Amino acid sequence: MKLETTCIQAGWKPGNGAPRVLPIYQSTTFKYDTSEQMGKLFDLEDNGYFYTRLQNPTNDAVASKIAELEGGTAAMLTASGQAATFYSIFNICSAGDHVISTSAIYGGTFNLFSITLARLGIEVSFIDQEASEECIDLAFKPNTKAFFAETIANPSLAVLDIERIARIAHKHGVPLIVDNTFATPLLCRPLEWGADIVIHSTTKYMDGHASSVGGVIVDGGRFDWDKHSDRYPGLTSPDPSYHGIVYTQKFGNTAYLTKATVQLMRDLGATQSPQNAFLINLGLETLHLRMERHSQNALHVANYLQAQPKVAWVHYSGLKNDPYYALAQKYLPMGSCGVVTFGLKGGREASIQLMDRLKLAAIVTHVADARTSVLHPASHTHRQLTDKQLVEAGVQPDLIRFSVGIEHIDDILSDLQQALDFIPQSAK
Ligand SMILES: *Cc1c(COP(=O)(O)O)cnc(C)c1O
């Protein structure tokens, strides 16, 4: 099936006389006829539902649709994007381990990596994803267990050279985990370019209507954990919490995802609610239409802003003069998503003034949904970062993150125009 069809048809497969639309299994628990059947589920001897903290049919239908969209072997929904990021790392890292991340990442991920993972004894080094291969090589240590990056970085909009970074990570025997939130599988499928694990904040484009916080982890199923078994003992040696099963032996190309479900979800419990999973599924059914329109509208906005004398700079990888245009042509041929960033000649002050003046574009701590929205990362999502960290994360102090919605382009542009008219002509 084409991706557009997968958006609608994958996941829930009703049998004869079953509900056409994915039902919400609003049940914590599932009934069995014999005690023995239930026991087998706890030993992972049998497949089946027993408790929604681990698995739920509504969630699984949505996860399997996303796995299919990304071209992965299996997927698991999580309560939030943050939980997906944390589990994706913690599934293969313990105290004493090391992770490499690009510095151009979401502010929440930066906090998780630099503060919370450090408290758990997991050290994260941040690197410039455009540094030379020799330079990136130097970041690897004997205890490096994962490489983390974003397809389109939030909010610097840097486009990741997935193929190159995957090759470097694999040279060191380490999997590449990619946060594909901004691109969605409709615009880019990182697993096809060599990534091993994909995660999303489904809160953004996948839901698309700003109704439900959620996340997902997709297993690419190709990383050879057994080849590096000394580095990934959690996957390749017996798990005492399941009578000594070995995930890679028992579950093959879904070993990583199975471990994340039966061990991390069991013990840490950041479960998606079936109600939210249902809403995310509704979002997925129109994802292909929305991503096309978001990208079209954003390109219009980027072109418009570039022509405004009060605008100092614009970043959007769909613009021919953008530093990421060539990478976008390769990885994002269908569009560069709806997020555009820009700064004004009047600097930080003027940026804040402009935001306050916008009417249709709302100031919200959100990005990537149907409604046009706007945020000033230096004062909002990234306000915990020092000036130096801001620069490394690609967040200039005057940067406005403009998330272009799917309203009519004329209305979005006239909102920007009336707000820009209000800003005094800068002397700079
Ligand atoms: C929002 C976001 C997250 C975190 O997701 P939540 O659903 O808010 O927990 C992670 N990565 C990126 C790129 C995001 O935009």
The ligand as an SDF file (V2000), in Angstrom:
LIG
                    3D

 15 15  0  0  0  0  0  0  0  0999 V2000
    7.3990   18.0530   21.6030 C   0  0  0  0  0  0  0  0  0  0  0  0
    8.5840   17.2820   21.2200 C   0  0  0  0  0  0  0  0  0  0  0  0
    9.0570   16.2440   22.0310 C   0  0  0  0  0  0  0  0  0  0  0  0
    8.4370   15.9020   23.3610 C   0  0  0  0  0  0  0  0  0  0  0  0
    7.1730   15.3740   23.1790 O   0  0  0  0  0  0  0  0  0  0  0  0
    5.9600   15.4930   24.2510 P   0  0  0  0  0  0  0  0  0  0  0  0
    4.8840   14.7560   23.5700 O   0  0  0  0  0  0  0  0  0  0  0  0
    5.6990   16.9450   24.4500 O   0  0  0  0  0  0  0  0  0  0  0  0
    6.4450   14.8310   25.5010 O   0  0  0  0  0  0  0  0  0  0  0  0
   10.1530   15.5130   21.5870 C   0  0  0  0  0  0  0  0  0  0  0  0
   10.7480   15.8100   20.4150 N   0  0  0  0  0  0  0  0  0  0  0  0
   10.3340   16.8080   19.6290 C   0  0  0  0  0  0  0  0  0  0  0  0
   11.0480   17.0860   18.3500 C   0  0  0  0  0  0  0  0  0  0  0  0
    9.2420   17.5800   19.9900 C   0  0  0  0  0  0  0  0  0  0  0  0
    8.8410   18.5860   19.2020 O   0  0  0  0  0  0  0  0  0  0  0  0
  1  2  1  0
  2  3  1  0
  2 14  2  0
  3  4  1  0
  3 10  2  0
  4  5  1  0
  5  6  1  0
  6  7  2  0
  6  8  1  0
  6  9  1  0
 10 11  1  0
 11 12  2  0
 12 13  1  0
 12 14  1  0
 14 15  1  0
M  END
$$$$
